[in-house]
Amino acid sequence: MLKFTHQQKQNITSFGTGLSAAVLLIVLLSLVFFIVLKGSAYFWPSQVFKVTTYESGAELGKPVDIGRFVRSASDIDVFSQSIVDKLDAQFANATLTMPQVVVEKVEDVYQINMHSGAAIHGFFEYISTNENTYFSLDALNDVQTDVELLQEELSGIQNNHLIQLHRNIASLNQNQVSQDAPARIKEQADFDYWQSRADILNEKINAYRLVFTDAMGQRFSLYLKDIERLFKPNQLTWVDKLSYAAEKMVAFVSESPKQASTSGGVFPALFGTVLMVILMAIIVAPFGAMAAIYLHEYAPNNKTTSVIRICVSNMAGVPSVVYGVFGLGFFVYTLGGSIDELFYSSALPSPTFGTPGLFWAALTMALLTLPVVIVSTEEGLRRVPKGLRSGSYALGATKIETIWKTVLPIASPGIMTGVILAVARAAGEVAPLILVGAVKFAPSLPIDGEFPFIHFERQFMHLGVFVYDGAFHNQTNTQGSSMMFASCMLLLLIVFVLNLSAIIVRNKLRDRYLRI
Amino acid sequence: MLKLFEKETLSLDKLSDEQTALDVRDLSVWLNNSRVLNNINMRIPKNKITAMIGQSGCGKSTLLSSFNRMNELNQNYAYSGEVHMDGRNIYNKKENVAKLRTQVGMVFQRPNPFPMSIYENVCFGLRIQGKTERRSLDDIVERSLRNAALWDEVKDRLFDSALLLSGGQQQRLVIARALALKPDVLLLDEPTSALDPLTTLHIEELINQLKRTCTVVIVTHNMQQAARVSDYSAFLHQGELIEYSDSDSLFTMPEKKQTEDYITGRYG
């Protein structure tokens, strides 16, 4: 039987508790570190390797698979694994020949970033233009200016002539003007003229191409107009890499996702998240604060009130997907369906509000975060010194005036804390949002120039849902998953900033009102 | 002899209605189902300082709070009896309680300035009355702060937070806040118990000056203070009004044995 002295017991206790705290800290830090590491890989230009697979043997035999450019060590693993699988299938009954993989780092390989979001690698050959002449890369800037001028001309024709003419013809069609009416013939002739000019321009633009060879030495060409950027990833200096990463970060928060959400940016998701969260805060803040004021200031101190309080606290523990199902069943089907019947009956059976959308998502999230706001507002109200209330009453203030002028300003840090906690929660929630309006790709933003400018019934994109979707579809694809990690990092950053601002605002308000 | 001339004592039994600020008739108060005040009858003279003394829990603060109906903020509260002021019963159902409290101001034991500027603290009651005209507010703020003997100390920082003031200054600010409403009666609930002796002296001087403009009722644990400041004194014990007379006679030759025991420190 071990016996410890008093001093030893104390040491063991302090060591044990300290260890737990240290483990907690390590877990937290490694989580953040891992997400940041994985996420920043999305912005950092990676090295490119040429991989060729040969039959194994004493000497390198024939290549069995075409050479390929890959970007990182993990890609090489995936690449060679896929070849092993392929060979296994091919020679199922023959002798198993293990392939040998040769990885080379080639210095002058180019990375071509396309406007579509794709990244292609190859060795540069030449630039071909409409005059059937070939240029070296030095002429790239001049050639690019040519293409830009041509494109300007083309868009000028489209905007100034073609669109208007097309509209005129459409209106003639609508008015059922006959095919051989002179007005129609004139319009049609104009249209054909400008269309042919546009076609010529298009041809000219398409003649500008960049020709590359791939890892196996085969040529391929790319339209110059499709190319966004051209650089040698294996020869970048630190400064180049940093500026590349900075540009990519700007693009990440300002562009739409491309290539099935594996490249491009997350602007629509960021926008949708912020808009939904703002809407939710507008709904939940007054509602929650008023409920808390009633519970704390007006409700009699009896059993019913404590039962209500317990219910409110328990509401915070209800699984969020339950709120999602409730939002779908009540808000979308019942409320939305009735709104459609009452106000949008002409559009039925296609639903307007009777379908998941921004407003229902905000309402569901407001319901979900209501307990947080109520509890922290009540906490704030409880902190108001009793003397201030009596002081206010003694100066002839009524109950409402007392609450409005003395109690609420002092309770405002509590309300603030509640709202921002709610905002942070809503920014990170996924399950209910999938059910009530967040989608993985929305064709248009919920706010645009079209009347009524903010479209409550539209579906929207949300960062949490975007991360969920990215993770779900890239379980084996490491290349695509780096965007998911980057979005995860952004989500983490948003929640972190929101929490930090909550703490700052609360401390400021507390300094102002509670130094007694 | 000199003191007698100064104080010009009235006989409490023969107060006329004009000389009476508050007339308490058969007042009993229950808090949390226990009787705190039992059949109190007393007349509080106008423009005089009346002190309430007695040990803790004897009901003097409750009696004070009955004069502006602050007791009603307690949850389990019941009363019977009447308090008359200016010829009307303030416990009448038609009485406007908010307006009553502007006529009967109150200052509490702990200074409780609002977390606003000094200026806004003094204006608080006026703004609730709907007075917003800047010039008249300025005038009232200056007058109230002068009356509360605080003007010289704060005139250069009227718009600083009131919470930056010292305890004694805060208590005078709270008094100024009550004075801004020009109350007929000012109730002081142990106004100096949280303050140091020198500040206490300041506040006592201030109270002495206040009786020119209003009736002052003060609750205190400090016997010397009651003797120094007040014109009349009431001794309460376990919810009963034991003795009520002018301070000189109450403190020099009390009629009741209980009073004598208390003021000589034999109990309480």
Interface residues (C-beta under 8 A of the other chain):
Chain A: P300 N301 P385 G387 L388 R389 S390 G391 S392 Y393 A394 L395 G396 A397 T398 E401 K405 T406 P409 I410 R512 Y513 L514 R515 I516
Chain B: N68 M70 L73 Q75 A98 K99 L100 R101 T102 G105 M106 V107 F108 R110 N112 P113 F114 P115 F124 G125 I128 Q129 S161 L163 V174 R177 A178 L181
